[in-house]
């Protein structure tokens, strides 16, 4: 059953109240964003989400060329 017109919006404050946050990052085109996420770059939406309760899972392609800081975690 498909219901059109329904939408749920989660604000940063609601997301930051989550017990756990999982970031799944795949593909070579995401290595810059992965770097920015880890650095908590507030210029991207993901950078505004608390990292205290977050886990990042990234494939090898996303890690290719990523900073040493990321690969050492």
N, C-alpha and C positions, 0 to 999 in steps of 0.2 A: 504494500500500500504506500503510495506516495502522497505526501501532504505538502502542497506548495504554500508559500507565504510564511512558513515558520522559520524563525531564526533565533539563535541564542548568541548574545554578545558577552564576552568575558573581559572585564577590565583588568588592568595590571594588578590592582589591589586584590581582586578575586583570585587571579592566577597565583599571586605571591602567597596566598593563604593555603595553597595546595600542600598536602603532605609530601608529595614528590612530583617532580617535573622531569619528563624524559624528552630529550632532544634527539631526534634521529636524523643524521646528516649523511647523505649519499651523493656521490658523483664528484668528479674533478672540478666542476664549475662551482662547487660550494666551499672550496678551501679558503677563499678570502673571507666569506661569511663566518666560517668556523673560527678563524682567527679573531674576527671582530666579536663574535659571541663570547669566546673565552676571555677577551679583554674587557668585557662588559661595556662595549661601545654603545653609548646611549643614543647614538644617531640611527641605530637600527632598532626595530621593535623588540627583537629578542634580547637586546642589551639592557632593556628596562625591566626584565624579569629577574628576580632574585636567583643567584647561583647557589645559595646555601643548601637548598633542597633539590638541586638539579643534577641529573646524570646526562652526560653526552655520549652517544654511541655514534661512531663515524666509521664508514668503510675505508679501505685502503686508498681508494681514489680520492676521497675528500681529504685524507691526510697527506697525500703527495704534495710536497711543497709547503706544507703547513709549518709554522714556526717550531723551533726546538722546544719551546715552552709547552706546546700542545702535545707533542710526541712523547715528552718525558712524563706526562701525567699518568 
